[in-house]
Amino acid sequence: MSPPDAADGPKRAPAEARDADRALVAAARHSAGRTAAVLGCAVAAAAAALAEPAVLGHTLDLLLRRDPSGPTWTLLCAAVIAAEVALDAAAARLTGEVDGRSTARLRRLGTARLLRTAPHHAARHAPGDTAARLTAHATEAGKAPAAAAHAVASLLPPIGAVAALFLIDVWTALAFLAGVPLLALLLRTFARSTLTSVARYQQVQLATAGLLVEALAGARTIAAAGTAERERARILARLPELAAEGRRMWRAYGGTTARSAALMPMLLYTVLAVGGIRLSAGALGVGELLAAMRYAGLAAGVGGVTGALAAVVRGRAAARQTAALLALPVFEHGRAELPEGGAGTLELRGVRVVRGGSAVLHDIDLVIPGGTTVAVVGRSGSGKTLFAAVAGRLTDPDAGEVLLDGVPLRELTAEALRREIGYAFDRPALFGDTVGDAIGFGSGPDPGREAVRAAARAAGADAFVRRLPQGYGTHLADAPMSGGEVQRLGLARAFCHAGRLLVLDDATSSLDTVTAREVERALAHEVRPGTRIVVAHRLSSALRADLVVWLEDGRVRAAGLHEELWRHDPDYRAVFAAGPGTAAGAQAAPDAAPGAGAEAEADARRMPVGKREVAP
C-alpha cells in the first residue's frame, strides 16, 4: 500500500532526502567511535600509500649510488608497506562492525517508530514493503557511514599524489592535470545517473515485495480460486522494469569504470613520456621518475573513488526507503493517571475522524456510563470498527476528544491506557512461544497460570487447549487451530488483562451461536466488571446490551434500547435482516417485561439523538 497523494512525490523528495540523511547521521553517531576509527585507519593507510612512492624512489636512488644508508631505507620501505597492509585490514574489520551496528540501529529505529505510531499510519506501508525497508534497504543504508569514511579517505591519495607530482616535477604534474577535467566529468555523470537508477530500482523492489507477501498471506484463497498463474504474472509484472533499472544502474557503473580504465593508461603514458624527457634532460633521477609514475597511478585512481562513491549513493537511496518509516507520526502519550476506583465512564465529545480527505466519523457526542455494555451496530462501512478504535485510542480523532472517567485519553500514560483498556479482534495475532504465553501476553506483569486458565475458561478455550499435546505449554507452531479457536484465544487474552474498558471488535464472529452466548455470559459474570463496547453483527449481542449505538454513514443514527429501536424503526430491523438470529430478534419486543418499552421510549424522548446516556 502506498502513502496517499503519491502524485506529490517530487514535492516530498527534498524532505525525504533530509530525513534519510538525518537517519544516516543517527546511525553514524550510534557507532561514532568505530566510524572515526574506520576513518582514521583509512586515512592512515592512504597516507602510507602516499609515502610509499617517495620512500621507494629515494631508496632506489640510494641503492643505485651504493649509499651506505640504502639498507636502512629498504627496511623503511618494508615497514611502510606493512603498515599500509595492516591499516587496510583494520579498516576492513572495523567497517564490518560499523555496517552491522548501523544496520541494527536503523532497524531498531524503524521498528520502534512502527510500534509507536497509530495502526492506520503503519498501514500506509504494506507488510512486504515494510519488510523490505527493514531488511535489504536497511542493510544497504547501514553501509553508508563506513562507506562515507572510505570515500573521504579515498580522496586523499589522488589529491596528495597531485601535490607530490608538483613537488617532484612541475611538468609531469601539468601533464597529468590535463586529463583531470575528464575524470571530474566521469564522477559527476556517474553520481547523477546512479542515484536516479538506484532509487527507481528500490521503489520497484518494494512494490514487488509487497505483492509477494500479499500473495503468500492469501495462498489458500489463490489455490482455491485456481488463479496461481494470474497471481504469478501480477507479482512478476514489474520484473522487466526492475531488470531495466538494474541494467541501467550497472551500465552507469560499468561505463564509468570502462572509461576510467581507458583514461588512466593514457594519463600514465603521458606522465611517463614527459618524465622520460625530463630524465634525459637531467631534471629527474631514476628514483624520482619511479615515484612520479607511482604518484600518477595514485592520482588517477578514480576506481577507488568511484567504488566508494557508489556505496554512498546506494546507501543514501536505501536510507530514503528506510527513513519513510521514521517519518511516521509518533503516537504521543501524556502523564496523567486514571482516578482510583473509576467505573469506566466513557465520553466522546464532538469526535470527528477524517480518512483520505473525507470524514468517516461525524461529530459524535456520546456518554456511556461505567459498567454499561454497549452494542455498536450498523451496516458494513458505517464506521463501527473506527468507532471502536477511537473509543480505546488505537487512533486519535481529528477533532473532538475521548474521555475515560473524566480524563482525556490523550493525556494518559501509555501504561495506564493499555492497562485499563483492552481489545479483542476478529482476527487476533498470537504472540509468545506457547499457548499459555499467548493468553498472558500483555504490557503488565505476568498474570500467572491460574489467571490464564480462568480467562481461557471464560472464553470457551480451556477445553480445546487441554486437548493439545502439552496443554497450555504447547508451542504455537505445534498447535493447529481453527479460526474460531484462534479467536477464543484472542478473547482469553483480552479477558486476562481486562481493565475498566473492554472493546470487542467483532471478536466473536467465528464462534458458533452456542459458544458466543457462553462467552457473553462469562463476560457478564466471570470477567472483571467494567464498560464493554461490542461491535455487533449478531442480533443476540444487541439484545443483551444495555445500550445500542446505531451507526449510519459515520453518524449516530440512534442510541437506545434494542427493544425500542426494533419495535419502532424498520431501518434498524433491516440492519439485521441478512444476519443470523433474526427470528430471535423478532421475539425481543413481545418478550420484554411489561412497561419496559414505554419507559425506554420515554427515556429516548428525553435524550437527543447523538447524545445519549443510560443508567447501568
N, C-alpha and C positions, 0 to 999 in steps of 0.2 A: 504494500500500500504506500503510495507516495504522499508526501505532505501536500496540503492544499495549496492552491494558487501556484501550480508548477510553472505557469507562464511567467511568473515573476522571477524565475531562476536567475537571469542575467543581473537583475537588481540586487539579488541576495549574494551574488558571487563575491564582492569585496568583503562583506560581513563574514561569509563562510571562510574566506581566506584568513581573516583576522582571528576567527575562532580557532582555526586549525593551527595557526602559529602560536596562539596562546596555549593550546593543548600541548604542543611540542615543547614549549618553554617549561610548562609544568612538569612534563616528563623528564626533561633535562635537569631541572632543579632537583627532582627526586634522586637522581644519581649524579649530583653536581661534582662530587669528589672524583668519582670514576671517570666522568666525562672530561674533567680537567686533566686527569691522568692520561686519558687517551690523547688529548690534545698535546700534552707535554711530551709523551713518548713519540708521537708522530712528528712533532716539530723537532725534537732532538734527533730522530732518525733522519729527518730531512737535512738538518744541519750537518750530521755526519756524512750524508751523501754529498753535500756541498763541499765539505772539507776534503773528501776523498780525492777528487781530481787534482787539487793543488798539491796535496801530500804526495800523490803518485808521481806527478810531474817533477816535483822537486827531488824526490828520491831517485828518479831516473837520471836526472842531470847529475846528481852526486855520484851515482854508480858509474856513469859514463866518464866522469872525471877522476874516478877512483879515489874519491874523497874518503877519509877515514870515518866520517860520520855517516856514511852510507848505510851500514848495517843497523845503526840506531834508528834511522828514518825508515828502514824496511820494517822493523818491529812496530814503529808507529803506524805504518800503513796497515799492518795486520790488526793492530788494536782498533783503528778507525773502522775497518771493515767488520770486525767482530762486534763492535758497539752498534753499528747500523743494523746488523742481523738481530742482535739481542733486543734492541729497541723496537724493531718491527714485530718481533714475536710477542713482546709485552703489550704492544698496542693492539695486536690481533686478539690476544686473550682478554684484555680489558674491553675491547669492542663487543665481544660476545656477552660479557656481563652487563654492559650498558644496554645492549639491544634487548636482552631478556628483562631487565628491570624496567626499562622504558615501556616495553610492550605490556608488562604486567600492570604498570601504573595506568596506562591508557585504558586497559580493560577494566581495572577497578573503578576508575572514574566514570567510564561509560555505564557499567553495571549499576554503580551507586546512583547515577542520575536516572536511569531507567526505573529503579525501585523507589526513587524519591519524587517522581512525577505522577500526575494523575493517570489512571489507566487509559483514558481516551487520548491523552497526549502520547503515551507509549505506543498506542495502537497506530500512530502515524506511520510507523515502520513495520512492515510485515515481518514475521518471525525469521524467514530466510534472509531477508535484508539485514535485520539486526544481527543475526549470527555472523554474516559475512563482515559486517562492520567491526565486530568484536574479535574476530579471528584473523582472517587473512589481511584485512586492511589495518588492523591494529598492529599486526606483526610487521608489516611494511612501514607503517608510520613510526614504530618503535626503533627502527634502524636509523631514523633521520638525525637524532642528536649526535651519535657517534660518526655518522656519515658527514655531518657538517664539520665536526672537528677534523676529520681526514681531509675534507675539501679545503679547509683553511690551511692545513699543513701542506697540502699538495701544491698550493700556490708558492710556497717558499722556494722549492728547487728551481722553477723557471725564473722567478724574479731574481733570486740570488745568483743563478747561473749567468743571467744577462749582466748583472753588476760585475761578476768575476771576469766575464769576457772583456768588459771595458777596462778592467784593471790589467788584464794580460796584454790586450792589444785593441786599440780603438777600431781599427779597420775590420778585424774579424767580427767585432761586436756589431758594427754597422751593417756588415754583410748579412748577419743573422737577422737583425731588426727589419730588414727589407721584407721578410716574409711574415712578420708578426701581425699586420692587419688581416691577412688571410686567416691566421689562427683565431683571432678575435671574432671574425665573422662566422667561422665554423662553430665556435662555442655559443654565440648568441643565437644562431639559427637552431642549433641543437636544443637549447633550453626552451625556446618558444614552442617548437614543434612537438617535443617530447611531453611537455606539461599538458598540452591540449589532448594528445593521444592517450596519455595515461588516465586523465580524468574521464574521458569518454569510455575507455576500456573498463574502468572500475564501475561506472554507472551501469553499463550493460551487465557486468558481472553481478551486481547487486540485484538487478531485476530478474536475472535467470535464477539466482539462488532463491529468491522469494517464490518464484513459480515452482521450483523443485520441492521446497518444504511444504508448500500448499498441496502439491500432488501427493507427497508422502503421507500427509495428515489425512487425506481423503482417499487412500489406496483402496479401501473396501468398496467405497462408492464407485470408483473408477472401474474396479474389477466387475462389480455387479452390473454396471451400465455397459460394459464392453467397449469402453472408449479409451483403452490404453494407448492405441496408436495416435488417436487425436490429441491426447494429453502429451504424448511424447513429442509430437510435432509442435504443440503450443509451447512447451518448455524450451525446445531447441530452435524456435523460430528466429531468435536473435543471435544464434550461434554464428551465422555468416558475418553479422555486424561485429561481433566480438572478435572473430578471426581477422576481419579487415582492420580493426583498430590495433590489434596486436601486431599485425604485419606492418602497419604504418609506424607504430612505435619502434619496432626493431629495425625497420628500414632507416628511420632517422638516426638511430644509434649506429647501425652498421654503415650508413653513408658517411656519417661524421668520422667514424674510425677509419674507413677506407680512404677518405680524402686526406685525413691527417697522416695516414700511413704513406700516402704518396707525397705529401708536402714535406714531411720530416727528412726523408733521404735527400731531397733537393736542397733543403737548408744545410744539411750536414756536408753535402758535396760542395756547396758554395763556400761554407766556412773552411773546409779542407783546402779548396783551391786558393782562397785568399791567404790562409795560413801558410800554405806551401810557398807562395810568392814572398811572403814576409820572412819565412825561414831562409829562403835563398838569398834574400837581401841582408840577412844577418840581424834582422829586427827581432826574431824569435829564436828560442832554443828548441831542441827536440822535446824536452820535457814540457815546455810551455805550449808547444803545438799539441802534445798529447792532452794536456789539461784543457786547452781550448776546445778540442774535439769532444771531450767528455762533458764539458760545460754546455756545449752546443746541443748535445744529446739530452741533457737535463732540461735545458731551456725549451727544447721542442717537445718535451714530454706531455703533450696535450692529452695523451691517452689516460694518464693518471688523473688529470683534472676532469676529463670527460666522464670517467667512471664514477668519480666522487660526486660530480655534479648530477649525474643521472640518479644516483642513490638518493640525493637530497630532493630532487624533483619528484621521484616516485614516492618518497616519504611524505612530502607536503601534500601531494594529491591524495594519498591514502588517509592522511590526517584529516582532510576535509570530510571524508566519509565518516570517520570515527567521531569527529567533532560535532557532527549533526546530532549525535546522541547527547553530547554535553550541552547543546543549545536548548534542550527540552526544559520547559519551565519547572522550577522546583516547587513542590507542594509544601508550602510553609506551615509551620505549626506555632502555636503560642505557648504561654507558660501557665495558663490557668488550669485549675483542677475543678472537678465537679463537686458540688456540695455533698457532704456525707448523708447517706440515707435518702437520697433523692429517689422519687418514684419512677423517673424516666419520662417526664412530660416533654413532648416534642412539639416544637412550634416552627412553622415555616412562614416567614413574613415576606410577602412580595417576591417570591422566588421566581426567577426567570433564567432560563438556560438557552444559550444560542449555540447551534452547531452549523457550520458551513454557511454562516451569514443569515440563517433563519432561526426564529425562536421555536424551540422544541417543547419547552415548558413555559407557560404564560402566566406570570403574575399570580402565583399560588399563595393563598393565605389559608393556613390550616393550623388548628391546635388539637393535639392528640394527648389527652390526659395520661398520666403514668399508669401502667398496668393494663392499658387498653390493647386489645387485639384488633388490628385494622387490616381489612382485606382491600387491596388495591386492584380494581378490575378495569377492564376496558378492552377494546378490540386491539388487534395487532397494530403496532405503530402509534398507539395512543400516548406513549411516554411512561409506561409503568416501570420498566427497568431503570430508566433515567431518574424517575422519582425515587426509586429505592436507593440509587447511587447517591443522590443528593441528601437523602434523609440520614445516611450513615457516613457522609463525607468521603465517599470514594471519588467524588468530584465536587467542585465548588460551583455555586450558581454564578452567573454573570451579573445578576442583580438580586438584591434582597439578601436575607440571611436565614440560617437554620440554627435553632437554639435547643439545647437539651438541658432540662432543669434550670432554665434561665441563663445558661452560659452559651454564647455563640460557639459553634463547633470550630470556627477558625482560630479561636483563642485557646483551645485546649492543647495540652501537650500531646505528642504522638502516643505516649504511653497510656495516658488517660483515655484518649479517643479509642484506641484499639482494645483497651481493657474493658471498656464499658459498652462498646458497640460491636456486635458480632454479625457475621454474614454466613449464609448458606446459599449456594448457587445451583443452577440446574445442571451444570457440567463441572463439578468440582475437580480441581487439580490436587492430587495427593502427594504430600512431601514427607520425607523420612525414610528410614530403612525398612521398618516393619509396619504392619497394620496398626499396632498399638501406637507407634510413633506418629503415624498419620492422623490418628484421632487426637492425640495430645499436642499436635503441632500448634504453636501459638506464641505470642510475644511475651506472655507472662511466665511464671515459674512452672516447673513440671507439675501437672495436675495430680500425678500419682496413679497407680494401677486401678484402684477401686473407682476413682472418678472417671477414668477412661471407660471402664466396663459399664458403669452406670449410664454414661452418655450413650454407649452403644446399645444398651437395652432400651433406652428411651427412643432411639432412632430406629429400633427394629433390626439392628445389625448384629446383636450378640449371638444369635443362633447360627447364622451362616459363618461368622468369624470363628466360632468354636469348632466348626467342621473343617476348617483349614488345617493343613498338616501340622503346623506349630501354633495354631490358635492365634492369639494376639502377637506372638513373636514371629509369625510368618513374614518373610520378606515380601515386599510389594511385588517384586518381579516374579515371585513364585506363587502369586495369589491371583489367578484369573478370575475376574469378576464381571458380572453383567452391568449394564448401565444403571439399573435400579440399585444394585449393591454398592456401586461406587457413590451413588447419590446418598445412600443411607450413611456411608462413612463420612461424607461431607456434612450431613446433618449432625452426626455424632460429634464431629469436631466443633461445630457451632454450639451444640448443647454443652459440651465440655468446658467451653470458655464463655458461656452466656453471661452477659452483663445486664445493665438496666434497659438496653435496647437491642433487640434481635431482629434482623432483617432476613426474610426468606424470599429470595428472588426466584420464583418458580422452582423451588428446591424439592418439590415432591412430584414433579411432572412425570418421572419414570417409575413411580411406585404404583402398584395396583391399588384399587379403591380401598380394600380392607386394610392394607399396610398404611396407606395415607391417613386413614381415620385413626388407627392406633397411634401414629406419630402425633396427630393433632391432640389426642387425649393425653399423651405423655407430655407434650409441650405445655399443656394447661396444668398438669398436676405434678410432674416429676422434674421439670427443669426450673432453674432459678426464676422466680417471678419477675416480671418486667413488661415493658411495652413490646408488642410484636407488630411488625409490618410484614404482611404476607402478600406477595404478588400472586394473585389467584387466577387460575383458569378453571378450577373445579368449583362447581356450584356449592358443594358441601363446605368449602372454605369460607365462602361469603356468608353462608347460612349460619355458621358458628361464630362469626366475627362480631365484636361489639359495635363496630363501625365499618361501613363500606365507603370507600372513596372511589368514585366512578370517574375515570379519566376519559376524555374525548378530545382528540386533536391537541393534546398537551394542556388542556384546561380541565379544571374540576367541574364536570357536568353536574354532579350532585354528590352529597355526602349525607349518610343517614343509615338507618337500619335496613338490612336486606329485605325484611318482610314488607316494609313500606314502599321501598323502591320497586320491588317485584309487583306489588299489588297495583300501583298507580302509574307505572311508566312502561309502556310496551317496548320502548327502545332499550330499556335496561334488560328486559327479558330477552331481547334479541341478541344481546352480548353473549348469552349462554346458549343460544339456540342450537349451535353446532357442537356444544361441549357435552361431555358425559354427565349424567345425573340430572338432566333437565326435568324429568318427571318428578324427581325428588324436590326440585325447586318449586314445581307447580303446587306441591303439597305444603310448602312452607307457610303460606298465608293462612290456610284453613287450620293448620296445626298450632298456630300461635296462641298464646294464652289470652283469655278474654280481656279485652280492654287494652292489650299491648299495642295494637295497631293504632288506636285513637291517641294513646299517649305519645307514640313515636311521631304520629302525624302532627300533633300539637308542637312537639319539640322541633320538628323540621320547619314549621311555620315561624317559630321564634328565631331561628338561626338563618342568616343569609347564606345562599349558595356560595361556596368557595371559602367560607369562614365558619366551620362547624366545630363544636366542642361537645363531647358526650361524656357522661359520667362513667367511670369504670364499673 
